[in-house]
């Protein structure tokens, strides 16, 4: 029997239970073999408690951590966040760009990769006591190569088996990724192309016309793409009728380097979408109703899927 759910690390919920979901974040983004990771994560807990309490105060109760295989996916931390703040975390399975894939995973065939991804959605991530609720594909090139190409095929196969949505790191490959998923005849509402704001505008417009979900990330970074540029793109897309395709996320993350936990954006945190970016969109003339669709309805619809188990 199947039912439409959002799969979180503390259990499945109905989409209606999610409030202001963020679809592309990381609580910690470091490789799982990072020296001193366990001690650093213990030191991160108090800081994370404060960050998540601030995020919860905006009305958000769900965050998607898109750290994939080979990166820290810390079930204890995710469960702590829920216990302290009520924010549920959706965990990811899949892979990052080609050169960042673990060697053992990169050697697998697409079929074997798909088996692993399917197992992490349906049965759980080994040793973490949680199941993944989203599939991640990524490439560091305009067109996925080698193990990256196999990863894309594996993510599609796992999506067909589980129904779980797909999030994609699509810079600089937005056009190629959109073409690949179109050739696979996937439902555009279940594929989010990420980092769209960093791609060429003609490619963004083409992806929008094809119906893909468009995830604007790195909001508040200023060093990647300034907020006013991303806001201008969103306003232009809204004028062209693409309201139901837009997703917002800050892609904020902590990293462990030399045993020290560092924030990727020193002056921004997970709440920037709601406290900085969205109010500016409102000031630019985006209606309150359109913002509700962008912040509430779009991410709920994207994250929900009909689970087999």
C-alpha positions as CSV (number, residue, x, y, z in Angstrom):
1,X,0.0,0.0,0.0
2,X,1.3,3.4,-0.9
3,X,0.6,6.9,0.6
4,X,1.8,10.4,-0.2
5,X,4.3,11.5,2.4
6,X,7.4,13.5,3.1
7,X,10.0,11.2,4.6
8,X,11.9,12.7,7.5
9,X,14.6,11.2,9.8
10,X,12.0,10.9,12.6
11,X,9.3,9.3,10.5
12,X,7.0,10.0,7.6
13,X,4.6,12.9,7.7
14,X,1.9,14.2,5.4
15,X,2.8,17.1,3.3
16,X,0.3,19.3,5.1
17,X,2.3,19.0,8.2
18,X,5.3,20.8,6.7
19,X,5.6,24.5,7.2
20,X,7.9,26.7,5.1
21,X,10.2,23.8,4.2
22,X,13.7,24.5,3.1
23,X,14.8,22.2,0.3
24,X,18.5,22.6,-0.1
25,X,20.6,23.0,3.1
26,X,23.3,21.3,5.1
27,X,23.7,21.1,8.8
28,X,27.3,20.1,8.3
29,X,29.0,19.6,4.9
30,X,32.2,17.7,5.4
31,X,33.4,14.3,4.2
32,X,32.6,11.4,6.5
33,X,36.3,10.6,6.8
34,X,37.2,14.1,8.0
35,X,39.7,13.9,10.9
36,X,38.2,14.9,14.3
37,X,34.6,15.0,12.9
38,X,33.0,13.4,15.9
39,X,34.5,15.9,18.4
40,X,33.8,18.8,16.1
41,X,30.1,17.7,15.8
42,X,29.8,17.6,19.5
43,X,31.1,21.1,19.8
44,X,28.6,22.2,17.1
45,X,25.5,21.1,19.0
46,X,25.0,24.3,21.1
47,X,25.5,26.5,18.0
48,X,23.1,24.4,16.0
49,X,20.5,24.6,18.8
50,X,20.6,28.4,18.5
51,X,20.5,28.4,14.7
52,X,17.6,26.0,14.6
53,X,15.7,27.9,17.3
54,X,16.1,31.1,15.3
55,X,14.9,29.2,12.1
56,X,11.9,27.8,14.0
57,X,10.9,31.3,15.1
58,X,10.2,32.1,11.4
59,X,7.6,29.4,11.1
60,X,9.8,26.8,9.4
61,X,9.5,23.3,10.7
62,X,11.3,21.2,8.1
63,X,14.8,21.4,6.6
64,X,16.3,19.2,3.8
65,X,19.9,18.3,4.4
66,X,21.2,17.4,0.9
67,X,24.5,15.9,2.1
68,X,24.9,12.7,0.1
69,X,26.9,9.4,0.3
70,X,30.5,10.1,1.3
71,X,29.5,13.1,3.5
72,X,28.5,13.3,7.1
73,X,24.9,12.4,7.6
74,X,24.6,12.4,11.4
75,X,21.4,10.9,12.5
76,X,21.9,11.8,16.2
77,X,22.3,15.5,15.2
78,X,19.2,15.5,13.0
79,X,17.2,13.9,15.8
80,X,18.5,16.4,18.3
81,X,17.4,19.3,16.1
82,X,13.9,17.9,16.1
83,X,13.9,17.2,19.8
84,X,15.1,20.7,20.7
85,X,13.2,22.8,18.1
86,X,10.5,20.7,16.4
87,X,12.3,21.1,13.0
88,X,12.2,17.8,11.1
89,X,15.1,17.0,8.8
90,X,14.9,15.2,5.5
91,X,18.1,13.3,4.8
92,X,19.5,12.6,1.3
93,X,21.1,9.8,-0.6
94,X,22.9,10.0,-3.8
95,X,26.2,11.6,-4.7
96,X,28.1,14.9,-5.2
97,X,30.2,15.8,-8.2
98,X,32.4,13.2,-9.9
99,X,35.7,13.9,-8.1
100,X,34.0,14.0,-4.7
101,X,32.4,10.6,-4.9
102,X,33.9,8.0,-2.5
103,X,36.2,5.6,-4.5
104,X,34.2,2.5,-3.6
105,X,30.9,4.2,-4.8
106,X,32.5,5.6,-8.0
107,X,33.5,2.1,-9.1
108,X,29.9,0.8,-8.9
109,X,27.8,0.2,-12.0
110,X,24.7,2.3,-12.4
111,X,22.5,-0.7,-11.3
112,X,24.6,-1.2,-8.2
113,X,24.4,2.5,-7.3
114,X,20.6,2.4,-7.8
115,X,20.4,-0.6,-5.4
116,X,22.2,1.4,-2.7
117,X,20.1,4.5,-3.2
118,X,16.9,2.5,-3.1
119,X,18.0,0.7,0.1
120,X,18.8,4.0,1.8
121,X,15.3,5.3,1.0
122,X,13.3,2.2,1.8
123,X,15.4,0.5,4.5
124,X,17.7,3.1,6.0
125,X,21.2,4.6,6.0
126,X,23.6,2.2,7.7
127,X,24.4,3.0,11.3
128,X,22.3,6.2,11.4
129,X,18.8,4.9,12.3
130,X,17.1,7.0,9.6
131,X,15.8,6.7,6.0
132,X,16.6,9.1,3.2
133,X,13.8,11.2,1.8
134,X,15.4,12.7,-1.3
135,X,17.8,11.6,-4.0
136,X,20.8,13.8,-5.1
137,X,22.6,14.0,-8.4
138,X,25.4,16.3,-9.2
139,X,28.2,16.9,-11.7
140,X,31.2,19.2,-11.8
141,X,31.0,19.5,-15.6
142,X,28.5,20.8,-18.0
143,X,27.7,17.2,-18.9
144,X,28.0,14.4,-16.4
145,X,31.0,12.2,-17.1
146,X,32.1,8.7,-16.0
147,X,30.8,7.9,-12.6
148,X,28.8,11.1,-12.7
149,X,26.8,9.8,-15.7
150,X,26.2,6.5,-13.9
151,X,25.1,8.4,-10.8
152,X,22.4,10.3,-12.9
153,X,21.1,7.0,-14.3
154,X,21.1,5.5,-10.8
155,X,19.2,8.4,-9.3
156,X,16.5,8.1,-12.0
157,X,16.2,4.3,-11.4
158,X,15.9,4.8,-7.7
159,X,13.3,7.5,-8.2
160,X,11.3,5.2,-10.3
161,X,11.5,2.4,-7.7
162,X,10.8,4.6,-4.6
163,X,9.1,7.8,-5.8
164,X,11.5,9.9,-3.8
165,X,12.1,13.4,-5.3
166,X,15.4,14.4,-7.0
167,X,17.5,17.3,-6.2
168,X,20.3,18.2,-8.5
169,X,23.5,20.3,-8.2
170,X,23.1,21.9,-11.6
171,X,26.0,24.4,-11.9
172,X,27.4,24.6,-14.5
173,X,25.3,21.9,-16.1
174,X,21.8,23.3,-15.9
175,X,21.0,22.8,-19.7
176,X,22.5,19.3,-19.8
177,X,20.8,18.2,-16.7
178,X,17.4,19.5,-17.9
179,X,17.9,17.7,-21.2
180,X,18.9,14.4,-19.4
181,X,15.9,14.4,-17.2
182,X,13.6,15.3,-20.0
183,X,14.9,12.4,-22.1
184,X,14.1,10.2,-19.1
185,X,10.5,11.5,-19.2
186,X,10.4,12.3,-15.5
187,X,7.7,14.4,-13.8
188,X,9.1,17.9,-13.8
189,X,7.5,18.6,-10.4
190,X,9.7,15.9,-8.8
191,X,13.1,17.2,-10.1
192,X,14.6,20.3,-8.6
193,X,17.5,21.8,-10.6
194,X,19.7,23.6,-8.0
195,X,21.9,26.7,-8.1
196,X,19.9,27.9,-11.1
197,X,20.8,31.6,-10.3
198,X,24.5,30.9,-11.2
199,X,23.7,29.6,-14.7
200,X,23.3,31.5,-18.0
201,X,19.9,33.2,-18.1
202,X,18.9,31.6,-21.4
203,X,19.4,28.2,-19.8
204,X,17.3,29.2,-16.8
205,X,14.5,30.4,-19.1
206,X,14.6,27.2,-21.1
207,X,14.5,25.0,-17.9
208,X,11.5,27.1,-16.7
209,X,9.6,26.6,-20.0
210,X,10.2,22.8,-19.7
211,X,8.5,22.8,-16.3
212,X,11.4,21.8,-13.9
213,X,11.4,23.0,-10.3
214,X,14.0,25.8,-10.0
215,X,15.9,25.9,-6.7
216,X,17.6,29.3,-6.0
217,X,20.4,28.6,-3.5
218,X,23.4,30.4,-1.9
219,X,21.0,33.1,-0.9
220,X,22.7,35.6,1.3
221,X,26.2,34.5,0.2
222,X,26.8,37.6,-2.0
223,X,30.1,36.1,-3.1
224,X,28.4,33.5,-5.4
225,X,25.5,35.4,-6.8
226,X,24.3,38.6,-5.1
227,X,20.7,38.5,-3.7
228,X,19.6,41.3,-5.9
229,X,20.5,39.3,-9.0
230,X,18.6,36.2,-7.9
231,X,15.7,38.4,-6.9
232,X,15.6,40.0,-10.3
233,X,15.6,36.6,-11.9
234,X,12.7,35.4,-9.8
235,X,10.6,38.5,-10.5
236,X,11.3,37.9,-14.2
237,X,10.2,34.3,-14.0
238,X,7.1,35.2,-12.1
239,X,6.1,37.6,-14.9
240,X,6.5,34.7,-17.3
241,X,4.1,32.5,-15.3
242,X,6.5,30.2,-13.5
243,X,5.3,30.8,-10.0
244,X,4.7,27.1,-9.2
245,X,8.3,26.1,-10.1
246,X,10.3,28.4,-7.7
247,X,12.1,27.0,-4.6
248,X,14.2,29.1,-2.2
249,X,17.0,27.9,0.0
250,X,20.1,29.4,1.5
251,X,22.4,26.4,1.1
252,X,24.0,27.4,4.4
253,X,26.4,25.0,6.0
254,X,29.0,24.4,8.6
255,X,32.3,22.8,7.6
256,X,35.0,21.0,9.7
257,X,38.6,22.1,8.8
258,X,41.5,21.3,11.0
259,X,39.2,20.1,13.7
260,X,37.5,23.5,13.8
261,X,33.8,24.1,12.8
262,X,33.4,27.1,10.5
263,X,30.3,28.7,9.0
264,X,30.4,29.0,5.2
265,X,28.7,32.5,5.3
266,X,29.9,34.4,8.3
267,X,27.0,36.8,8.5
268,X,24.0,34.7,7.4
269,X,22.3,31.6,8.8
270,X,19.4,29.3,7.8
271,X,16.7,31.9,8.5
272,X,17.9,34.3,5.7
273,X,15.3,33.1,3.2
274,X,12.6,34.3,5.5
275,X,14.1,37.3,7.3
276,X,16.1,38.8,4.4
277,X,15.4,37.4,1.0
278,X,11.6,37.0,1.0
279,X,10.9,40.5,2.5
280,X,13.0,42.0,-0.3
281,X,10.9,40.1,-2.9
282,X,7.8,41.6,-1.2
283,X,9.3,45.1,-1.5
284,X,9.9,44.4,-5.2
285,X,6.2,43.9,-5.7
286,X,5.8,40.1,-5.3
287,X,2.4,39.6,-3.7
288,X,1.9,38.0,-0.3
289,X,-0.1,35.2,-2.0
290,X,2.8,34.5,-4.5
291,X,5.2,34.3,-1.6
292,X,3.0,31.9,0.2
293,X,3.1,29.6,-2.9
294,X,6.9,29.9,-3.1
295,X,7.6,29.4,0.6
296,X,4.8,26.9,1.5
297,X,3.1,25.2,-1.4
298,X,6.0,24.6,-3.9
299,X,8.4,22.9,-1.4
300,X,5.6,20.7,0.1
301,X,4.5,19.6,-3.4
302,X,8.1,18.9,-4.5
303,X,9.1,16.9,-1.4
304,X,6.0,14.7,-1.1
305,X,6.0,11.3,-2.8
306,X,4.0,8.1,-2.8
307,X,6.1,5.7,-0.8
308,X,6.0,2.0,-1.4
309,X,7.1,1.1,2.2
